[in-house]
Amino acid sequence: MFTIIWGHCFPDKVSGFIYAFNVPLFFIISGYLCHKESSFNLFCNKIIHNLIIPYFVLGFIKIAPIVVEHLSDGLWMWPVLALFGGFHQLNDIPGCGNLWFVYSLIIIKLLYQCFPRRKLFLSVISFTGAMIYNIIGLEWSWAVTDILLAIPFFMIGNYMATISFFSEIASKVQVHAVRCLFIVGILIVLTGLIGYYNGDAYMYQCHYGKTIILFVLGAVFGCSMIFIVSWMLNGVSSRIISISSIGTIVTLAFHVRILHLPINWISKQGFDVVTQNISLFVCSILVLVAFVPVILFVKRFFPIVLGKRAKSL
């Protein structure tokens, strides 16, 4: 969630590095934590409570001011249609926005539940579709087309959960901490170089930058970097991190609005590039932490928004 917030600050000369892996990471983690339910009824029950209801509750809260604003000109239906259809915007009027993550994840989980043994097939078809989409030059900003780039990473994460290789690596990371930090440094450099040459990969428009090969490599290197750091911190217990993780969907929905004020302030200070990027980095951390009391408030008074995750708090 931090990398998503940081990416939406669009730090100069760093955004290519961030966008190389932050969205693929979201779907890899989602796939890693997902498993096929024993029955379709159980699947529907879980996805309705954990994703669909939170999506529409938070989505209607997001578009409510826009709907009110357009009551007089008759355009109020556009944000509603965009929310139901999973569009970032329709007729130049905002729709689901950052909640496209959730909309895409609902579709991907449905596909996985129906075709759990077709990981490779779905991934190949998806990447092929993404390449055609980019060659044609489409820019639909639609969660349904965004799954073309998201499905393969979800399936990679799901595959990782089924083999012991990764758990064996995790058990060795803390033992060889210095060596792992060196590897992390190399991965940061590689991800940065790929982000620089490939350009910003905007998955919310199903765009992977200049080439899909560089995009995949950047995602693999960047996500590997995050996994190694996470494994190194595996023994650290933090209630702030736990709350942030469980309430990710709340932060996802509203962090951009909170970012506007500090980003505008930082941009007006005339900082050099390094100082400005450090300021945006710190700002991203503060915004993430600021959502902790918000998540606790939501958990207490509107637990339906957190779905069954609320029981973990």
N, C-alpha and C positions, 0 to 999 in steps of 0.2 A: 504494500500500500504506500510505503514511503517512496518507492521508485515511481509510482504513478503520480503522486503529488509533485515530486521533484520534476518529473517530466513536463507537467503542466505549468511549471514556471518558465519553461523554454530557456534555460541558461545558455548563454552564447558559447558556442564551440563545444558544448557538452551534451546538448540534446540528442545528437546523433548517437553518442555512446549509450545514453539512457534508453532511447527508443529501439536500440538494437535488441534489447532483451526484456524490457519491463512488462510488456503485454504478453509475449510468449511465456514468460515466467508465470503469469497469472493462470494461464490455461494448463501449463505443465503441473502446477500445484493442484489445480482442480482435478486433473486426470489422475494424479497420484492418490488423491483422497477418495476417488470414486470407485465403486464396485457395482456389479450388476445385482439388482435386487432379486429376491427369490420369486416375486410375483409382480405383475404389472400394476396391480392395485396398490401394493406397498410402495412401488416406485412413484406412482401418481400422488399418493399421500405425502411422501417426503418432498417431492419437487414442488407441490402446491404450497406447502407450509414454509419451506426453506427458500424458495426462489420466486414463485409466481406471485403470491400474496405480497411479500416485501417489495417486489418490483412495482406492482401497481400502486401500493400505498405510497411509497416514496416517489414514484413517478407522478402521481396526481398532486402531491405536495409541490413538486418541482414546477409543474406546468400551471398550477392554480393561478399565480399572478399573471401569467401570460394569457390564460383564458379570460380572466377578468378584464385585462387590458384590451382585448379584442372583442368584447361583447358588443360594443357600439358599431363596429365595422363589419360584423358578421363573420369574421375569420376565426372565431374561437374554436371551431371544430378541427382546424388543422393540427394544433398541438395534441388534441385528444386522439385523432387518427394516427398521428406520428407515434404516440406512446403505444397504442395497440399494435401498430405495424412494426415497431422496432426501428423507426427512422430517427436519425439524429435531428432532422428537421424536415418539414414539408412546406412548400410555398414560402421558403425563407423564414419560417417561423419555427423556433426550437421545439424539439420533441423529447425523446428519451435521454438525450445527452450521454453522459458517462455510463448510464445504466444499460447501454448497449452490451456491455460485458455480460450482464445478467441474462439479457434476452438471448444472446448467442449461446450462453452456457446452457440454458433451458433446452434449446434445440439440439445441441451437441449431446447432452445427457440422454435425451430421448432417442437419438440415433444409436448411441452406445448401448442403451438398454435393449433396443430391438435387434442390433447387429453386433453383439459383443465379440464375435470372432472375426470380424471384418475390419480390424484396425488398419491393416496395411492397405486394403482396397479403398477404404474411405479416405485415407490419407493421400493416396496417389490421385484419386479423383478430385479431391479438394485442391491440392496444389496445382493440378492441371487446370482446373477451373479458375484459380487465382491468376495463373499465368495468362490465360485467355482474357480475363477481365482487365489485366494491366496492359496487355498488348493493344486491346481495343481502346484503352484510355478512359474507362468509365470512372465516375466519381459519385457513387450513389449514397454514400454515408448511411448504409443500411445494415443492421445487425445480421440479416440473413446472408448477405454476401460476405460479411466479415468472417463468417464461420469457415470460409474457404481457406483462410490462413490459420485459423484457430484450431481446427480439428486435428491436424497432424501433431501439434504440440500437446494437445489434450491426450492423444493416444500415446505419445512418447512418455508422458507422465504416468499414464495408466500401466504401460509396459514396465516402467521402472519399479513399480510397486510389486510386480510379480516375480522378480528375480532377486537373489540374495547378494549379487555382486555389489549393489549400491550400499546395502547395509554393512557389508564387509569393509568397504571404503570408509564409511562413516565411523566404524569402530577404530580405525587406524589414524584418523585425522588428528585427534587430540594428542595422540602419542607423538606424532611427527609435526608439531605445530609450526616450527620454523620453516621446514620444507614446504608445508602447505601455504604459508604466507608468501613464500617465494613463487609458488605456482599461481596464487591469487594475483600477485603483481603482474606476472606474465599474461594472465587472462584479461586483466584490466587493460593492458597495453593493446593486446590483440583485438579486444572488443572495441576499444577506442578507435583503432586504425580502421577497422571494418565499418564502424559507424561513420567515420569521416569520409571514406571512399564510396560507401553505399548510399549515403544521405539518410535523412530521417525516414524511418519505416513507419508510416501511419496506418496501423492495422484497422483503425476505425473507418478507413476508406478502402480497406483491403489492398493497400499499397505496401510493397515490400522494399521500396527504394529502387536502385538501379538494376540489381539482379537478385533473383531469388536465392542463388547459391550463397552470395555474400550475406543475405538476410538470415539464412539458416545457420551459417557459420557463426555470425554475430550472436544469434540467439543461444546457440549451444555453448559458446565460450562465456557469454554473460551469465547465463543461468547456472553453468558449472561453477563460476566464481561465487555466486550467491549461495549455492548449496554447500560449498566448502566452508564459507564463512559461517553459515548456519550450523553446520556440523561442529565447527570449532566452539561455537557458543551454546552447544547443546545442553551443557550443565548449568547455564545461567537461568535463574528463575526471575521473572519479572511480571508483576500483575498488570503493569501498563501495556506490555506487549500482548499479554493474554487477552485483555479487554479490547485492544485495538484489533487483534486478529478476529475475534468473534463478531465485532461490530464493523467489519470492513465495508459491508454494504451501505452503512450509514455514511461513513467517510467518503466512500466512492460517489455517493449521490450529491453531496453538498460541498465538498472541499474546494471546488473551483470558485464558488461565490465568495468564500472566505479568503481565498488567495488574492482576489482582485485588489484589495486595499493595500496589503504589504508590498505586492509586486509594483503597484503604481508608485508607492512611496520610494522604494528602492531605485526604480528607474529614473526618478527625478533628482537623485542625489549626486549624479555625475561621477559615480564610482568608476574606477578602471575595471577591466573585464574580470580579473582575478577576485577583486574585492566584491564585485557585484555577484559573481557566482558563489562565493562563500556565503554571502548574505542570503541568497536564494536557498542554498543548502540548509542553513540554519532555520530559515523561515519554514521550509518543508517539514523539518523535525518538529518545530513548534506547533504547526497546524495539525500534524498527526497526533501530538500529545493533547492538543486542545479538544480533540474529539472524544477523549476518554470520559470526561464527565457527561458529555452529550450521549454517549453510548449507554452509560449507566442510567441516565434519565430515561432513555428510550426503553431500556430493559425493564425498568420499574413500572412505567406508565403505559408503554406501548410494546409489550414483548412480542406481539404478532409480527412486528417488523423484523425481528431477529430470528423468527421461526423457532425451530427446535434448538438452535444454537444458544438461545437465551438461558436454557437450563444449565449450561456450562459455567455461567457466571455466578 
